[in-house]
Amino acid sequence: MATKEQQDIDPFTAVESLRAASAEAGIVLPSLSVDAASPELRLVELGRERSDVAARLAEVLQRGGRE
């Protein structure tokens, strides 16, 4: 279950934060968007990515964002 804090996060702000952070790590997520089909859930759509992009994202997350 989502906490009150999690529910208060604007999905558009979250998308822009993720877009900026991923770009800083050299990762482009072209399908990143807010899921308009369920606005009350505030879902972020990561979209379909190439396997090399997914692998690069996994590497960055495993390192905690450190290069």
MDAnalysis code that builds the backbone (N, CA, C; Angstrom):
import MDAnalysis as mda
import numpy as np

u = mda.Universe.empty(201, n_residues=67, atom_resindex=np.repeat(np.arange(67), 3), trajectory=True)
u.add_TopologyAttr("name", ["N", "CA", "C"] * 67)
u.add_TopologyAttr("resid", np.arange(1, 68))
u.add_TopologyAttr("resname", ["MET", "ALA", "THR", "LYS", "GLU", "GLN", "GLN", "ASP", "ILE", "ASP", "PRO", "PHE", "THR", "ALA", "VAL", "GLU", "SER", "LEU", "ARG", "ALA", "ALA", "SER", "ALA", "GLU", "ALA", "GLY", "ILE", "VAL", "LEU", "PRO", "SER", "LEU", "SER", "VAL", "ASP", "ALA", "ALA", "SER", "PRO", "GLU", "LEU", "ARG", "LEU", "VAL", "GLU", "LEU", "GLY", "ARG", "GLU", "ARG", "SER", "ASP", "VAL", "ALA", "ALA", "ARG", "LEU", "ALA", "GLU", "VAL", "LEU", "GLN", "ARG", "GLY", "GLY", "ARG", "GLU"])
u.atoms.positions = np.array([
    [0.840, -1.184, 0.000],
    [0.000, 0.000, 0.000],
    [0.883, 1.243, 0.000],
    [0.502, 2.229, -0.784],
    [1.271, 3.458, -0.892],
    [1.091, 4.321, 0.348],
    [2.175, 4.951, 0.756],
    [2.097, 5.865, 1.881],
    [1.533, 7.198, 1.408],
    [1.138, 8.042, 2.336],
    [0.621, 9.373, 1.992],
    [1.669, 10.152, 1.214],
    [2.932, 10.044, 1.626],
    [4.020, 10.746, 0.945],
    [4.135, 10.276, -0.502],
    [4.045, 8.973, -0.732],
    [4.135, 8.438, -2.083],
    [2.965, 8.923, -2.929],
    [1.804, 9.016, -2.362],
    [0.619, 9.434, -3.099],
    [0.669, 10.912, -3.469],
    [1.411, 11.706, -2.732],
    [1.475, 13.142, -2.976],
    [2.467, 13.530, -4.069],
    [3.243, 12.610, -4.574],
    [4.236, 12.940, -5.592],
    [3.552, 13.128, -6.937],
    [3.754, 14.285, -7.533],
    [3.180, 14.585, -8.834],
    [3.855, 13.707, -9.894],
    [3.102, 12.951, -10.691],
    [3.722, 12.062, -11.665],
    [4.476, 12.806, -12.760],
    [4.044, 14.010, -13.106],
    [4.747, 14.781, -14.125],
    [6.120, 15.229, -13.611],
    [6.167, 15.601, -12.343],
    [7.440, 15.960, -11.724],
    [8.349, 14.743, -11.639],
    [7.773, 13.610, -11.296],
    [8.554, 12.370, -11.211],
    [9.138, 12.000, -12.565],
    [8.346, 12.149, -13.627],
    [8.831, 11.843, -14.977],
    [9.997, 12.755, -15.341],
    [9.856, 14.034, -15.077],
    [10.931, 14.974, -15.420],
    [12.188, 14.715, -14.590],
    [12.015, 14.355, -13.327],
    [13.173, 14.020, -12.487],
    [13.887, 12.782, -13.013],
    [13.111, 11.760, -13.376],
    [13.707, 10.540, -13.908],
    [14.356, 10.796, -15.256],
    [13.733, 11.611, -16.094],
    [14.306, 11.932, -17.401],
    [15.653, 12.645, -17.234],
    [15.706, 13.604, -16.313],
    [16.949, 14.347, -16.082],
    [18.033, 13.448, -15.499],
    [17.676, 12.624, -14.523],
    [18.663, 11.739, -13.893],
    [19.176, 10.699, -14.867],
    [18.296, 10.142, -15.671],
    [18.740, 9.124, -16.626],
    [19.611, 9.758, -17.712],
    [19.252, 10.956, -18.147],
    [20.068, 11.647, -19.152],
    [21.458, 11.950, -18.607],
    [21.521, 12.309, -17.341],
    [22.816, 12.584, -16.705],
    [23.701, 11.332, -16.693],
    [23.060, 10.166, -16.628],
    [23.786, 8.898, -16.643],
    [24.000, 8.387, -18.069],
    [23.590, 9.187, -19.060],
    [23.775, 8.790, -20.446],
    [22.719, 7.819, -20.951],
    [21.562, 7.820, -20.317],
    [20.480, 6.903, -20.679],
    [19.282, 7.727, -21.147],
    [18.775, 7.375, -22.323],
    [17.590, 8.037, -22.858],
    [16.435, 7.050, -22.806],
    [15.353, 7.454, -22.163],
    [14.141, 6.638, -22.073],
    [13.075, 7.327, -22.926],
    [13.023, 7.037, -24.229],
    [12.145, 7.785, -25.128],
    [10.656, 7.597, -24.868],
    [10.261, 6.506, -24.239],
    [8.841, 6.251, -23.998],
    [8.389, 6.673, -22.611],
    [9.252, 7.296, -21.845],
    [8.933, 7.715, -20.482],
    [7.803, 8.740, -20.503],
    [6.741, 8.472, -19.742],
    [5.600, 9.381, -19.721],
    [4.718, 9.091, -18.508],
    [3.740, 9.953, -18.305],
    [2.735, 9.727, -17.279],
    [1.634, 8.875, -17.906],
    [1.162, 7.874, -17.176],
    [0.084, 7.012, -17.650],
    [-1.236, 7.762, -17.513],
    [-1.755, 8.243, -18.633],
    [-2.981, 9.044, -18.614],
    [-4.238, 8.210, -18.378],
    [-4.138, 6.900, -18.513],
    [-5.311, 6.040, -18.377],
    [-5.781, 5.892, -16.935],
    [-4.904, 6.160, -15.992],
    [-5.286, 5.993, -14.586],
    [-4.699, 7.108, -13.733],
    [-5.173, 8.339, -13.912],
    [-4.583, 9.484, -13.207],
    [-4.654, 9.381, -11.690],
    [-5.675, 8.721, -11.164],
    [-5.803, 8.613, -9.704],
    [-4.697, 7.753, -9.100],
    [-4.089, 6.877, -9.901],
    [-2.992, 6.029, -9.410],
    [-1.627, 6.702, -9.542],
    [-1.558, 7.777, -10.332],
    [-0.304, 8.514, -10.546],
    [0.817, 7.606, -11.037],
    [0.507, 6.793, -12.043],
    [1.481, 5.851, -12.586],
    [2.395, 6.523, -13.598],
    [3.648, 6.075, -13.611],
    [4.626, 6.523, -14.587],
    [4.893, 5.349, -15.523],
    [4.788, 5.606, -16.816],
    [5.014, 4.588, -17.835],
    [6.473, 4.673, -18.286],
    [7.224, 3.618, -18.013],
    [8.621, 3.595, -18.441],
    [8.740, 3.231, -19.916],
    [7.745, 2.542, -20.430],
    [7.718, 2.228, -21.856],
    [8.614, 1.075, -22.243],
    [8.681, 0.878, -23.518],
    [9.497, -0.199, -24.078],
    [10.869, 0.355, -24.417],
    [11.880, -0.328, -23.943],
    [13.258, 0.110, -24.167],
    [14.042, -1.014, -24.828],
    [15.072, -0.643, -25.570],
    [15.974, -1.643, -26.151],
    [16.710, -2.346, -25.014],
    [17.143, -3.560, -25.272],
    [17.811, -4.345, -24.235],
    [19.105, -3.689, -23.767],
    [19.823, -2.997, -24.659],
    [21.056, -2.337, -24.233],
    [20.762, -1.177, -23.286],
    [19.648, -0.487, -23.493],
    [19.254, 0.607, -22.599],
    [18.865, 0.033, -21.236],
    [18.111, -1.059, -21.242],
    [17.719, -1.702, -19.983],
    [18.945, -2.188, -19.216],
    [19.921, -2.765, -19.920],
    [21.147, -3.245, -19.271],
    [21.934, -2.070, -18.688],
    [22.013, -0.959, -19.414],
    [22.729, 0.229, -18.926],
    [22.033, 0.801, -17.696],
    [20.706, 0.834, -17.712],
    [19.954, 1.314, -16.567],
    [20.204, 0.431, -15.353],
    [20.220, -0.871, -15.555],
    [20.500, -1.805, -14.462],
    [21.895, -1.573, -13.892],
    [22.880, -1.341, -14.752],
    [24.254, -1.074, -14.289],
    [24.301, 0.170, -13.410],
    [23.647, 1.226, -13.859],
    [23.645, 2.487, -13.109],
    [22.960, 2.300, -11.756],
    [21.835, 1.597, -11.737],
    [21.121, 1.362, -10.479],
    [21.948, 0.504, -9.526],
    [22.635, -0.492, -10.050],
    [23.455, -1.350, -9.201],
    [24.607, -0.579, -8.562],
    [25.112, 0.417, -9.246],
    [26.198, 1.237, -8.708],
    [25.670, 2.379, -7.849],
    [24.383, 2.480, -7.744],
    [23.796, 3.574, -6.973],
    [23.931, 4.907, -7.669],
    [24.040, 4.892, -9.004],
    [24.147, 6.110, -9.758],
    [25.564, 6.655, -9.863],
    [26.502, 5.973, -9.237],
    [27.892, 6.440, -9.272],
    [28.568, 5.941, -10.549],
    [29.306, 6.816, -11.205],
    [30.057, 6.443, -12.413],
    [31.430, 5.958, -12.042],
])
